[in-house]
């Protein structure tokens, strides 16, 4: 079990704002991105070259490395030789090398730990001009906020849509474009804990597909909203439009194909916003009403290869879990992450474990030891409280395990 405790310093948080980009600023941003994309591809080529060198000389003492120090040296030499590269700011180029180094180090770590292929982080790949979306990172020496505008190194001025005020001076900013062509600025600012009044209550949470979150409190259950299912007819229509207008390999898509692709992307973006909004509102309610949260440390990735893949993706368990963790960190609540093993087999009342795993069709858990019956997911939610060491009596429901009356034999 892992416990996330929020100290006085809660780290950092991202505040994202929409950007208004003029034609001049757009051309400058795309120029910076072209340089950074070229540099990323050079880093990929350098990494592959280093791997092949070491592979063919396993016993040689002359082994090469491809870390940020070597790549920084390569960048310095490239900027000295190439005027086009030197015309751009060095800040986003250096930050891109840092990102490349982190990505490559993560992939190498997974390989050393002998993780299965499906669980490994892949090695950094080439960024193609027509596929990779622009993303530029700037440290504090590469940007400033003046007269309500964002000024980037290289004389690029952007106008953020200030929907709220920044709580503190940002330490860095990432300027990026999404699949719809919209530009955003994501600022990193110090996160401040905003404590809420103590309630004396705790809650256990079990994740699922039929209901996204089943809790020990009936008032805080999160039903499966199904935003994706509601928009499925519209998405299918756009998919058919794209299939009819799909260009031949190597050819540019027609105007109709690009329009259908844009409409589909807009629909997916709306669904993502709806899921995010639902998760945040539910998380705020849970955090406000409870001092401690015991939730299942559920990894929904494996559901992508099951028969429940579409419904599980529509439930957005991972995004909801992340929203709850961030909300608890923001308001100083304690979150206990409980390992999901055997949570559907244990009895929350007496702690006895069933001899066989329950099939998904069986929705009521009946303990063979104490004969207490309760809804399967409600029992699992109370198991979370027991494993986290929290007092189940301080949950909203006082009856052990949310138990139903004893069934007659």
C-alpha atoms as a printed R data frame, in Angstrom:
    type eleno elety resid chain resno       x       y       z
1   ATOM     1    CA   UNK     A     1   0.000   0.000   0.000
2   ATOM     2    CA   UNK     A     2   1.217   3.498  -0.832
3   ATOM     3    CA   UNK     A     3   0.183   6.586   1.119
4   ATOM     4    CA   UNK     A     4   0.330   9.997  -0.515
5   ATOM     5    CA   UNK     A     5   0.735  12.691   2.108
6   ATOM     6    CA   UNK     A     6   0.685  16.368   1.216
7   ATOM     7    CA   UNK     A     7   3.395  18.416   2.889
8   ATOM     8    CA   UNK     A     8   3.513  22.186   3.171
9   ATOM     9    CA   UNK     A     9   5.261  22.316  -0.191
10  ATOM    10    CA   UNK     A    10   2.975  20.569  -2.657
11  ATOM    11    CA   UNK     A    11   5.432  20.764  -5.544
12  ATOM    12    CA   UNK     A    12   4.312  22.316  -8.806
13  ATOM    13    CA   UNK     A    13   1.190  22.475 -10.912
14  ATOM    14    CA   UNK     A    14   0.428  23.318 -14.537
15  ATOM    15    CA   UNK     A    15  -1.891  26.163 -15.505
16  ATOM    16    CA   UNK     A    16  -2.898  26.068 -19.155
17  ATOM    17    CA   UNK     A    17  -4.315  28.967 -21.187
18  ATOM    18    CA   UNK     A    18  -5.481  29.299 -24.769
19  ATOM    19    CA   UNK     A    19  -3.311  31.513 -26.996
20  ATOM    20    CA   UNK     A    20  -4.216  34.025 -29.665
21  ATOM    21    CA   UNK     A    21  -1.516  33.706 -32.317
22  ATOM    22    CA   UNK     A    22  -1.066  36.264 -35.082
23  ATOM    23    CA   UNK     A    23   0.176  35.301 -38.533
24  ATOM    24    CA   UNK     A    24   3.622  36.743 -37.742
25  ATOM    25    CA   UNK     A    25   3.858  34.845 -34.451
26  ATOM    26    CA   UNK     A    26   2.599  31.670 -36.139
27  ATOM    27    CA   UNK     A    27   5.359  31.825 -38.744
28  ATOM    28    CA   UNK     A    28   7.959  32.411 -36.016
29  ATOM    29    CA   UNK     A    29   6.672  29.509 -33.895
30  ATOM    30    CA   UNK     A    30   6.686  27.140 -36.866
31  ATOM    31    CA   UNK     A    31  10.235  28.242 -37.681
32  ATOM    32    CA   UNK     A    32  11.323  27.419 -34.121
33  ATOM    33    CA   UNK     A    33   9.531  24.085 -34.309
34  ATOM    34    CA   UNK     A    34  11.231  23.191 -37.617
35  ATOM    35    CA   UNK     A    35  14.617  23.722 -35.974
36  ATOM    36    CA   UNK     A    36  13.664  21.721 -32.890
37  ATOM    37    CA   UNK     A    37  12.195  18.900 -34.976
38  ATOM    38    CA   UNK     A    38  15.376  18.731 -37.059
39  ATOM    39    CA   UNK     A    39  17.432  18.638 -33.848
40  ATOM    40    CA   UNK     A    40  15.266  15.825 -32.421
41  ATOM    41    CA   UNK     A    41  15.803  13.753 -35.554
42  ATOM    42    CA   UNK     A    42  19.549  14.387 -35.323
43  ATOM    43    CA   UNK     A    43  19.462  13.134 -31.729
44  ATOM    44    CA   UNK     A    44  17.645   9.993 -32.887
45  ATOM    45    CA   UNK     A    45  20.286   9.402 -35.561
46  ATOM    46    CA   UNK     A    46  23.078   9.984 -33.017
47  ATOM    47    CA   UNK     A    47  21.453   7.533 -30.601
48  ATOM    48    CA   UNK     A    48  21.141   4.850 -33.265
49  ATOM    49    CA   UNK     A    49  24.729   5.415 -34.391
50  ATOM    50    CA   UNK     A    50  25.973   5.074 -30.793
51  ATOM    51    CA   UNK     A    51  23.993   1.855 -30.315
52  ATOM    52    CA   UNK     A    52  25.441   0.288 -33.479
53  ATOM    53    CA   UNK     A    53  28.981   1.336 -32.515
54  ATOM    54    CA   UNK     A    54  28.716  -0.298 -29.084
55  ATOM    55    CA   UNK     A    55  26.956  -3.356 -30.498
56  ATOM    56    CA   UNK     A    56  29.782  -4.213 -32.900
57  ATOM    57    CA   UNK     A    57  32.472  -3.519 -30.281
58  ATOM    58    CA   UNK     A    58  31.144  -5.232 -27.126
59  ATOM    59    CA   UNK     A    59  34.591  -5.874 -25.662
60  ATOM    60    CA   UNK     A    60  36.159  -2.575 -26.674
61  ATOM    61    CA   UNK     A    61  37.081   0.013 -24.054
62  ATOM    62    CA   UNK     A    62  36.092   2.743 -26.526
63  ATOM    63    CA   UNK     A    63  32.370   2.639 -25.728
64  ATOM    64    CA   UNK     A    64  30.361   5.691 -26.661
65  ATOM    65    CA   UNK     A    65  27.497   7.373 -24.814
66  ATOM    66    CA   UNK     A    66  24.625   9.521 -25.994
67  ATOM    67    CA   UNK     A    67  23.620  11.526 -22.943
68  ATOM    68    CA   UNK     A    68  22.614  15.209 -22.645
69  ATOM    69    CA   UNK     A    69  26.272  16.262 -22.309
70  ATOM    70    CA   UNK     A    70  27.231  14.721 -25.675
71  ATOM    71    CA   UNK     A    71  24.074  16.046 -27.325
72  ATOM    72    CA   UNK     A    72  24.698  19.555 -25.955
73  ATOM    73    CA   UNK     A    73  28.145  19.438 -27.492
74  ATOM    74    CA   UNK     A    74  26.605  18.333 -30.793
75  ATOM    75    CA   UNK     A    75  24.140  21.247 -30.593
76  ATOM    76    CA   UNK     A    76  26.938  23.765 -29.994
77  ATOM    77    CA   UNK     A    77  28.855  22.519 -33.025
78  ATOM    78    CA   UNK     A    78  25.712  22.503 -35.179
79  ATOM    79    CA   UNK     A    79  24.803  26.083 -34.221
80  ATOM    80    CA   UNK     A    80  28.360  27.176 -35.026
81  ATOM    81    CA   UNK     A    81  28.232  25.660 -38.527
82  ATOM    82    CA   UNK     A    82  24.565  26.286 -39.432
83  ATOM    83    CA   UNK     A    83  23.233  29.841 -39.727
84  ATOM    84    CA   UNK     A    84  19.619  28.625 -40.010
85  ATOM    85    CA   UNK     A    85  19.872  26.815 -36.661
86  ATOM    86    CA   UNK     A    86  21.616  29.772 -35.042
87  ATOM    87    CA   UNK     A    87  18.764  32.096 -36.037
88  ATOM    88    CA   UNK     A    88  16.496  30.349 -33.528
89  ATOM    89    CA   UNK     A    89  16.635  30.626 -29.757
90  ATOM    90    CA   UNK     A    90  18.885  28.134 -27.960
91  ATOM    91    CA   UNK     A    91  16.449  27.726 -25.021
92  ATOM    92    CA   UNK     A    92  13.834  25.454 -26.671
93  ATOM    93    CA   UNK     A    93  16.612  23.536 -28.427
94  ATOM    94    CA   UNK     A    94  18.374  22.808 -25.138
95  ATOM    95    CA   UNK     A    95  15.091  21.838 -23.476
96  ATOM    96    CA   UNK     A    96  14.347  19.470 -26.355
97  ATOM    97    CA   UNK     A    97  17.679  17.721 -25.716
98  ATOM    98    CA   UNK     A    98  16.675  17.315 -22.056
99  ATOM    99    CA   UNK     A    99  13.351  15.776 -23.107
100 ATOM   100    CA   UNK     A   100  15.110  13.452 -25.530
101 ATOM   101    CA   UNK     A   101  17.528  12.351 -22.815
102 ATOM   102    CA   UNK     A   102  14.678  11.545 -20.396
103 ATOM   103    CA   UNK     A   103  12.817   9.579 -23.051
104 ATOM   104    CA   UNK     A   104  15.891   7.567 -24.017
105 ATOM   105    CA   UNK     A   105  16.870   6.915 -20.397
106 ATOM   106    CA   UNK     A   106  13.381   5.618 -19.589
107 ATOM   107    CA   UNK     A   107  13.478   3.211 -22.545
108 ATOM   108    CA   UNK     A   108  16.939   1.930 -21.556
109 ATOM   109    CA   UNK     A   109  15.833   1.445 -17.952
110 ATOM   110    CA   UNK     A   110  12.858  -0.672 -19.056
111 ATOM   111    CA   UNK     A   111  15.161  -2.803 -21.206
112 ATOM   112    CA   UNK     A   112  17.586  -3.360 -18.314
113 ATOM   113    CA   UNK     A   113  14.715  -4.374 -16.032
114 ATOM   114    CA   UNK     A   114  13.654  -6.961 -18.664
115 ATOM   115    CA   UNK     A   115  10.101  -5.685 -18.873
116 ATOM   116    CA   UNK     A   116   7.837  -7.296 -21.524
117 ATOM   117    CA   UNK     A   117   7.710  -5.497 -24.857
118 ATOM   118    CA   UNK     A   118   4.131  -4.322 -24.319
119 ATOM   119    CA   UNK     A   119   5.135  -2.576 -21.065
120 ATOM   120    CA   UNK     A   120   8.341  -0.911 -22.239
121 ATOM   121    CA   UNK     A   121   8.670   2.732 -23.117
122 ATOM   122    CA   UNK     A   122   9.780   2.824 -26.741
123 ATOM   123    CA   UNK     A   123  12.986   4.470 -27.861
124 ATOM   124    CA   UNK     A   124  12.553   8.026 -29.211
125 ATOM   125    CA   UNK     A   125  11.381   8.016 -32.820
126 ATOM   126    CA   UNK     A   126  11.697  10.448 -35.698
127 ATOM   127    CA   UNK     A   127   9.260  13.362 -35.791
128 ATOM   128    CA   UNK     A   128   7.726  13.650 -39.252
129 ATOM   129    CA   UNK     A   129   6.796  17.064 -40.575
130 ATOM   130    CA   UNK     A   130   3.161  16.249 -41.377
131 ATOM   131    CA   UNK     A   131   2.506  14.182 -38.254
132 ATOM   132    CA   UNK     A   132   4.324  15.686 -35.261
133 ATOM   133    CA   UNK     A   133   2.531  18.562 -33.518
134 ATOM   134    CA   UNK     A   134   4.617  21.602 -32.470
135 ATOM   135    CA   UNK     A   135   5.719  21.727 -28.825
136 ATOM   136    CA   UNK     A   136   8.273  24.233 -27.496
137 ATOM   137    CA   UNK     A   137   9.536  24.436 -23.902
138 ATOM   138    CA   UNK     A   138  11.076  27.567 -22.383
139 ATOM   139    CA   UNK     A   139  12.790  28.014 -19.027
140 ATOM   140    CA   UNK     A   140  12.638  31.254 -17.082
141 ATOM   141    CA   UNK     A   141  15.440  32.834 -19.106
142 ATOM   142    CA   UNK     A   142  13.538  32.194 -22.325
143 ATOM   143    CA   UNK     A   143  10.252  34.010 -21.656
144 ATOM   144    CA   UNK     A   144   8.633  36.833 -19.705
145 ATOM   145    CA   UNK     A   145   5.149  38.159 -18.995
146 ATOM   146    CA   UNK     A   146   4.714  41.841 -19.747
147 ATOM   147    CA   UNK     A   147   1.572  43.909 -20.416
148 ATOM   148    CA   UNK     A   148  -0.605  40.778 -20.211
149 ATOM   149    CA   UNK     A   149   1.355  39.204 -23.082
150 ATOM   150    CA   UNK     A   150   3.735  36.267 -23.288
151 ATOM   151    CA   UNK     A   151   7.077  37.232 -24.822
152 ATOM   152    CA   UNK     A   152   9.259  34.322 -25.939
153 ATOM   153    CA   UNK     A   153  12.957  34.367 -26.780
154 ATOM   154    CA   UNK     A   154  13.447  35.375 -30.401
155 ATOM   155    CA   UNK     A   155  10.964  38.250 -30.300
156 ATOM   156    CA   UNK     A   156   7.772  36.152 -30.412
157 ATOM   157    CA   UNK     A   157   4.812  37.884 -28.726
158 ATOM   158    CA   UNK     A   158   1.671  35.873 -27.904
159 ATOM   159    CA   UNK     A   159  -1.616  36.882 -26.270
160 ATOM   160    CA   UNK     A   160  -2.925  34.390 -23.683
161 ATOM   161    CA   UNK     A   161  -6.638  34.269 -22.916
162 ATOM   162    CA   UNK     A   162  -6.399  34.937 -19.174
163 ATOM   163    CA   UNK     A   163  -9.364  32.969 -17.841
164 ATOM   164    CA   UNK     A   164  -7.834  33.226 -14.336
165 ATOM   165    CA   UNK     A   165  -4.862  34.855 -12.654
166 ATOM   166    CA   UNK     A   166  -1.633  32.953 -12.091
167 ATOM   167    CA   UNK     A   167  -1.076  32.356  -8.352
168 ATOM   168    CA   UNK     A   168   2.697  32.968  -8.631
169 ATOM   169    CA   UNK     A   169   5.459  33.694 -11.123
170 ATOM   170    CA   UNK     A   170   5.879  30.703 -13.468
171 ATOM   171    CA   UNK     A   171   9.215  28.903 -13.635
172 ATOM   172    CA   UNK     A   172   8.738  27.554 -17.171
173 ATOM   173    CA   UNK     A   173   6.220  27.441 -19.996
174 ATOM   174    CA   UNK     A   174   5.399  24.995 -22.766
175 ATOM   175    CA   UNK     A   175   3.802  26.362 -25.934
176 ATOM   176    CA   UNK     A   176   2.098  23.691 -28.029
177 ATOM   177    CA   UNK     A   177  -0.523  23.118 -30.711
178 ATOM   178    CA   UNK     A   178  -3.256  20.496 -30.487
179 ATOM   179    CA   UNK     A   179  -4.769  18.371 -33.239
180 ATOM   180    CA   UNK     A   180  -7.362  21.062 -34.005
181 ATOM   181    CA   UNK     A   181  -4.739  23.726 -34.668
182 ATOM   182    CA   UNK     A   182  -5.354  25.573 -31.380
183 ATOM   183    CA   UNK     A   183  -2.353  26.953 -29.498
184 ATOM   184    CA   UNK     A   184  -1.913  26.738 -25.721
185 ATOM   185    CA   UNK     A   185   0.575  27.941 -23.111
186 ATOM   186    CA   UNK     A   186   1.120  25.653 -20.136
187 ATOM   187    CA   UNK     A   187   2.808  27.438 -17.205
188 ATOM   188    CA   UNK     A   188   4.515  25.639 -14.311
189 ATOM   189    CA   UNK     A   189   3.846  27.442 -11.021
190 ATOM   190    CA   UNK     A   190   4.401  26.486  -7.355
191 ATOM   191    CA   UNK     A   191   1.362  24.617  -6.026
192 ATOM   192    CA   UNK     A   192  -0.100  25.897  -2.782
193 ATOM   193    CA   UNK     A   193  -2.104  23.701  -0.433
194 ATOM   194    CA   UNK     A   194  -5.616  25.024   0.141
195 ATOM   195    CA   UNK     A   195  -6.731  23.145   3.274
196 ATOM   196    CA   UNK     A   196 -10.383  22.284   3.761
197 ATOM   197    CA   UNK     A   197 -12.234  21.919   7.086
198 ATOM   198    CA   UNK     A   198 -11.941  18.490   8.714
199 ATOM   199    CA   UNK     A   199 -15.024  16.308   8.484
200 ATOM   200    CA   UNK     A   200 -13.989  13.221  10.455
201 ATOM   201    CA   UNK     A   201 -15.120  10.942   7.605
202 ATOM   202    CA   UNK     A   202 -13.220   8.515   5.389
203 ATOM   203    CA   UNK     A   203 -14.169   6.835   2.131
204 ATOM   204    CA   UNK     A   204 -13.156   3.712   0.225
205 ATOM   205    CA   UNK     A   205 -13.263   3.631  -3.575
206 ATOM   206    CA   UNK     A   206 -13.390   0.648  -5.931
207 ATOM   207    CA   UNK     A   207 -12.988   1.255  -9.664
208 ATOM   208    CA   UNK     A   208 -15.091  -0.587 -12.206
209 ATOM   209    CA   UNK     A   209 -16.671  -0.512 -15.640
210 ATOM   210    CA   UNK     A   210 -20.383  -0.867 -14.894
211 ATOM   211    CA   UNK     A   211 -19.937   2.025 -12.454
212 ATOM   212    CA   UNK     A   212 -16.788   4.091 -12.817
213 ATOM   213    CA   UNK     A   213 -16.378   4.407  -9.030
214 ATOM   214    CA   UNK     A   214 -18.215   2.521  -6.307
215 ATOM   215    CA   UNK     A   215 -17.664   3.984  -2.842
216 ATOM   216    CA   UNK     A   216 -18.636   3.262   0.742
217 ATOM   217    CA   UNK     A   217 -21.026   6.213   0.459
218 ATOM   218    CA   UNK     A   218 -24.035   5.887  -1.825
219 ATOM   219    CA   UNK     A   219 -24.061   9.653  -2.294
220 ATOM   220    CA   UNK     A   220 -20.558   9.630  -3.794
221 ATOM   221    CA   UNK     A   221 -20.835   6.779  -6.315
222 ATOM   222    CA   UNK     A   222 -19.824   7.802  -9.836
223 ATOM   223    CA   UNK     A   223 -22.020   6.142 -12.480
224 ATOM   224    CA   UNK     A   224 -20.758   5.338 -15.952
225 ATOM   225    CA   UNK     A   225 -21.747   8.505 -17.820
226 ATOM   226    CA   UNK     A   226 -20.894   7.244 -21.309
227 ATOM   227    CA   UNK     A   227 -19.912  10.470 -23.066
228 ATOM   228    CA   UNK     A   228 -18.270   8.478 -25.864
229 ATOM   229    CA   UNK     A   229 -21.309   6.266 -26.390
230 ATOM   230    CA   UNK     A   230 -23.565   9.317 -26.783
231 ATOM   231    CA   UNK     A   231 -21.317  10.677 -29.543
232 ATOM   232    CA   UNK     A   232 -20.716   7.327 -31.261
233 ATOM   233    CA   UNK     A   233 -23.238   7.922 -34.078
234 ATOM   234    CA   UNK     A   234 -21.553  11.200 -34.997
235 ATOM   235    CA   UNK     A   235 -18.082   9.636 -34.838
236 ATOM   236    CA   UNK     A   236 -19.158   6.725 -37.049
237 ATOM   237    CA   UNK     A   237 -20.467   9.180 -39.615
238 ATOM   238    CA   UNK     A   238 -17.149  11.029 -39.742
239 ATOM   239    CA   UNK     A   239 -15.272   7.716 -40.002
240 ATOM   240    CA   UNK     A   240 -17.364   6.766 -43.062
241 ATOM   241    CA   UNK     A   241 -16.716  10.173 -44.623
242 ATOM   242    CA   UNK     A   242 -12.975   9.737 -44.142
243 ATOM   243    CA   UNK     A   243 -13.049   6.176 -45.499
244 ATOM   244    CA   UNK     A   244 -14.798   7.313 -48.711
245 ATOM   245    CA   UNK     A   245 -12.321  10.148 -49.236
246 ATOM   246    CA   UNK     A   246  -9.166   8.393 -48.088
247 ATOM   247    CA   UNK     A   247  -6.273   9.409 -50.383
248 ATOM   248    CA   UNK     A   248  -3.973   6.938 -52.044
249 ATOM   249    CA   UNK     A   249  -0.658   6.220 -50.399
250 ATOM   250    CA   UNK     A   250   1.757   9.092 -50.903
251 ATOM   251    CA   UNK     A   251  -0.955  11.568 -51.954
252 ATOM   252    CA   UNK     A   252  -2.333  14.536 -50.035
253 ATOM   253    CA   UNK     A   253  -5.875  14.231 -48.689
254 ATOM   254    CA   UNK     A   254  -8.640  16.222 -50.351
255 ATOM   255    CA   UNK     A   255 -10.364  19.185 -48.735
256 ATOM   256    CA   UNK     A   256 -13.335  16.993 -47.843
257 ATOM   257    CA   UNK     A   257 -11.053  14.423 -46.204
258 ATOM   258    CA   UNK     A   258  -9.327  17.111 -44.138
259 ATOM   259    CA   UNK     A   259 -12.686  18.600 -43.106
260 ATOM   260    CA   UNK     A   260 -14.026  15.218 -41.966
261 ATOM   261    CA   UNK     A   261 -10.794  14.573 -40.059
262 ATOM   262    CA   UNK     A   262 -11.110  17.950 -38.344
263 ATOM   263    CA   UNK     A   263 -14.760  17.309 -37.366
264 ATOM   264    CA   UNK     A   264 -13.829  13.965 -35.887
265 ATOM   265    CA   UNK     A   265 -10.963  15.518 -33.929
266 ATOM   266    CA   UNK     A   266 -13.330  18.197 -32.590
267 ATOM   267    CA   UNK     A   267 -15.761  15.538 -31.401
268 ATOM   268    CA   UNK     A   268 -13.027  13.592 -29.622
269 ATOM   269    CA   UNK     A   269 -11.760  16.794 -27.996
270 ATOM   270    CA   UNK     A   270 -15.263  17.563 -26.718
271 ATOM   271    CA   UNK     A   271 -15.585  14.054 -25.263
272 ATOM   272    CA   UNK     A   272 -12.233  14.451 -23.499
273 ATOM   273    CA   UNK     A   273 -13.354  17.767 -21.990
274 ATOM   274    CA   UNK     A   274 -16.624  16.209 -20.799
275 ATOM   275    CA   UNK     A   275 -14.798  13.321 -19.131
276 ATOM   276    CA   UNK     A   276 -12.352  15.720 -17.505
277 ATOM   277    CA   UNK     A   277 -15.149  17.953 -16.232
278 ATOM   278    CA   UNK     A   278 -17.094  14.999 -14.794
279 ATOM   279    CA   UNK     A   279 -14.008  13.599 -13.073
280 ATOM   280    CA   UNK     A   280 -12.971  16.915 -11.536
281 ATOM   281    CA   UNK     A   281 -16.428  17.747 -10.199
282 ATOM   282    CA   UNK     A   282 -16.757  14.305  -8.629
283 ATOM   283    CA   UNK     A   283 -13.241  14.498  -7.177
284 ATOM   284    CA   UNK     A   284 -13.948  17.900  -5.608
285 ATOM   285    CA   UNK     A   285 -17.084  16.524  -3.938
286 ATOM   286    CA   UNK     A   286 -15.232  13.468  -2.559
287 ATOM   287    CA   UNK     A   287 -12.289  15.524  -1.269
288 ATOM   288    CA   UNK     A   288 -14.534  18.144   0.317
289 ATOM   289    CA   UNK     A   289 -16.591  15.603   2.267
290 ATOM   290    CA   UNK     A   290 -13.796  13.273   3.477
291 ATOM   291    CA   UNK     A   291 -10.492  13.627   5.329
292 ATOM   292    CA   UNK     A   292  -8.866  10.407   4.077
293 ATOM   293    CA   UNK     A   293  -9.386   8.399   0.894
294 ATOM   294    CA   UNK     A   294  -8.541   4.729   0.358
295 ATOM   295    CA   UNK     A   295  -8.748   3.878  -3.317
296 ATOM   296    CA   UNK     A   296  -7.790   0.915  -5.421
297 ATOM   297    CA   UNK     A   297  -4.442   1.357  -7.174
298 ATOM   298    CA   UNK     A   298  -6.057   0.162 -10.375
299 ATOM   299    CA   UNK     A   299  -4.155   0.115 -13.689
300 ATOM   300    CA   UNK     A   300  -6.813   0.113 -16.434
301 ATOM   301    CA   UNK     A   301  -4.323  -0.401 -19.277
302 ATOM   302    CA   UNK     A   302  -4.905  -4.166 -19.457
303 ATOM   303    CA   UNK     A   303  -8.607  -3.581 -20.216
304 ATOM   304    CA   UNK     A   304  -7.623  -2.231 -23.648
305 ATOM   305    CA   UNK     A   305  -7.153  -5.825 -24.856
306 ATOM   306    CA   UNK     A   306 -10.326  -7.222 -23.305
307 ATOM   307    CA   UNK     A   307 -13.911  -7.427 -24.527
308 ATOM   308    CA   UNK     A   308 -14.694  -4.420 -22.337
309 ATOM   309    CA   UNK     A   309 -12.136  -2.195 -24.088
310 ATOM   310    CA   UNK     A   310 -14.566   0.348 -25.534
311 ATOM   311    CA   UNK     A   311 -16.622   0.730 -22.371
312 ATOM   312    CA   UNK     A   312 -13.507   0.857 -20.192
313 ATOM   313    CA   UNK     A   313 -12.029   3.609 -22.369
314 ATOM   314    CA   UNK     A   314 -15.294   5.543 -22.149
315 ATOM   315    CA   UNK     A   315 -15.231   5.239 -18.351
316 ATOM   316    CA   UNK     A   316 -11.869   7.083 -18.253
317 ATOM   317    CA   UNK     A   317 -10.821   5.407 -15.001
318 ATOM   318    CA   UNK     A   318  -7.222   6.577 -15.296
319 ATOM   319    CA   UNK     A   319  -8.182  10.232 -15.832
320 ATOM   320    CA   UNK     A   320 -10.693  10.136 -12.964
321 ATOM   321    CA   UNK     A   321  -8.164   8.547 -10.617
322 ATOM   322    CA   UNK     A   322  -5.579  11.168 -11.574
323 ATOM   323    CA   UNK     A   323  -8.094  13.985 -11.007
324 ATOM   324    CA   UNK     A   324  -8.897  12.649  -7.535
325 ATOM   325    CA   UNK     A   325  -5.207  12.395  -6.605
326 ATOM   326    CA   UNK     A   326  -4.491  15.936  -7.804
327 ATOM   327    CA   UNK     A   327  -7.534  17.332  -6.004
328 ATOM   328    CA   UNK     A   328  -6.519  15.616  -2.760
329 ATOM   329    CA   UNK     A   329  -2.985  16.997  -3.093
330 ATOM   330    CA   UNK     A   330  -4.348  20.472  -3.697
331 ATOM   331    CA   UNK     A   331  -6.542  20.450  -0.579
332 ATOM   332    CA   UNK     A   332  -4.221  18.614   1.799
333 ATOM   333    CA   UNK     A   333  -6.100  15.320   2.026
334 ATOM   334    CA   UNK     A   334  -4.407  11.923   2.500
335 ATOM   335    CA   UNK     A   335  -4.787   9.279  -0.216
336 ATOM   336    CA   UNK     A   336  -4.054   5.597   0.426
337 ATOM   337    CA   UNK     A   337  -3.376   3.552  -2.726
338 ATOM   338    CA   UNK     A   338  -4.386  -0.054  -2.048
339 ATOM   339    CA   UNK     A   339  -3.104  -2.972  -4.127
340 ATOM   340    CA   UNK     A   340  -6.088  -4.500  -5.985
341 ATOM   341    CA   UNK     A   341  -5.108  -8.154  -5.442
342 ATOM   342    CA   UNK     A   342  -7.945 -10.248  -3.919
343 ATOM   343    CA   UNK     A   343 -10.075  -7.216  -3.067
344 ATOM   344    CA   UNK     A   344 -13.126  -8.946  -4.583
345 ATOM   345    CA   UNK     A   345 -12.449 -12.156  -2.649
346 ATOM   346    CA   UNK     A   346 -11.936 -10.764   0.869
347 ATOM   347    CA   UNK     A   347 -14.753 -10.111   3.298
348 ATOM   348    CA   UNK     A   348 -14.751  -6.563   4.688
349 ATOM   349    CA   UNK     A   349 -16.569  -7.734   7.828
350 ATOM   350    CA   UNK     A   350 -14.428 -10.652   9.076
351 ATOM   351    CA   UNK     A   351 -11.446 -10.651   6.715
352 ATOM   352    CA   UNK     A   352 -12.018 -14.178   5.407
353 ATOM   353    CA   UNK     A   353 -11.010 -14.896   1.804
354 ATOM   354    CA   UNK     A   354 -13.143 -16.832  -0.677
355 ATOM   355    CA   UNK     A   355 -11.601 -20.024  -2.040
356 ATOM   356    CA   UNK     A   356 -12.406 -19.143  -5.653
357 ATOM   357    CA   UNK     A   357 -12.510 -15.875  -7.585
358 ATOM   358    CA   UNK     A   358 -16.012 -14.566  -8.203
359 ATOM   359    CA   UNK     A   359 -17.154 -14.467 -11.848
360 ATOM   360    CA   UNK     A   360 -18.149 -11.058 -13.151
361 ATOM   361    CA   UNK     A   361 -21.770 -12.151 -13.476
362 ATOM   362    CA   UNK     A   362 -22.030 -12.642  -9.691
363 ATOM   363    CA   UNK     A   363 -22.748  -9.183  -8.297
364 ATOM   364    CA   UNK     A   364 -23.442 -10.118  -4.656
365 ATOM   365    CA   UNK     A   365 -20.677 -11.179  -2.272
366 ATOM   366    CA   UNK     A   366 -21.642 -13.668   0.422
367 ATOM   367    CA   UNK     A   367 -19.007 -14.581   2.982
368 ATOM   368    CA   UNK     A   368 -18.843 -18.303   3.737
369 ATOM   369    CA   UNK     A   369 -17.399 -17.615   7.186
370 ATOM   370    CA   UNK     A   370 -19.698 -14.954   8.674
371 ATOM   371    CA   UNK     A   371 -22.540 -15.278   6.133
372 ATOM   372    CA   UNK     A   372 -22.721 -11.505   5.597
373 ATOM   373    CA   UNK     A   373 -24.002 -10.536   2.153
374 ATOM   374    CA   UNK     A   374 -23.404  -7.243   0.404
375 ATOM   375    CA   UNK     A   375 -23.078  -5.883  -3.134
376 ATOM   376    CA   UNK     A   376 -19.788  -7.036  -4.576
377 ATOM   377    CA   UNK     A   377 -18.357  -3.591  -5.357
378 ATOM   378    CA   UNK     A   378 -19.509  -2.131  -2.026
379 ATOM   379    CA   UNK     A   379 -17.700  -4.923  -0.203
380 ATOM   380    CA   UNK     A   380 -14.531  -4.194  -2.223
381 ATOM   381    CA   UNK     A   381 -14.769  -0.495  -1.371
382 ATOM   382    CA   UNK     A   382 -14.875  -1.325   2.346
383 ATOM   383    CA   UNK     A   383 -11.941  -3.716   1.923
384 ATOM   384    CA   UNK     A   384  -9.966  -0.658   0.766
385 ATOM   385    CA   UNK     A   385 -10.667   1.023   4.114
386 ATOM   386    CA   UNK     A   386  -9.642  -2.054   6.097
387 ATOM   387    CA   UNK     A   387  -6.386  -2.517   4.163
388 ATOM   388    CA   UNK     A   388  -5.533   1.178   4.490
389 ATOM   389    CA   UNK     A   389  -5.870   0.922   8.272
390 ATOM   390    CA   UNK     A   390  -8.806   3.324   8.396
391 ATOM   391    CA   UNK     A   391 -11.757   2.831  10.712
392 ATOM   392    CA   UNK     A   392 -14.735   1.646   8.627
393 ATOM   393    CA   UNK     A   393 -17.078   3.001  11.292
394 ATOM   394    CA   UNK     A   394 -16.081   6.539  10.274
395 ATOM   395    CA   UNK     A   395 -17.358   5.925   6.740
396 ATOM   396    CA   UNK     A   396 -20.754   7.272   5.822
397 ATOM   397    CA   UNK     A   397 -22.411   3.893   6.179
398 ATOM   398    CA   UNK     A   398 -22.154   2.462   9.659
399 ATOM   399    CA   UNK     A   399 -23.270  -1.078   8.864
400 ATOM   400    CA   UNK     A   400 -20.210  -3.339   8.333
401 ATOM   401    CA   UNK     A   401 -19.532  -3.857   4.644
402 ATOM   402    CA   UNK     A   402 -22.751  -2.094   3.713
403 ATOM   403    CA   UNK     A   403 -24.242  -5.415   4.682
404 ATOM   404    CA   UNK     A   404 -27.711  -6.475   3.709
405 ATOM   405    CA   UNK     A   405 -29.900  -8.425   6.164
406 ATOM   406    CA   UNK     A   406 -28.860 -12.055   6.581
407 ATOM   407    CA   UNK     A   407 -30.375 -14.333   4.010
408 ATOM   408    CA   UNK     A   408 -32.366 -17.264   5.301
409 ATOM   409    CA   UNK     A   409 -30.802 -20.641   4.670
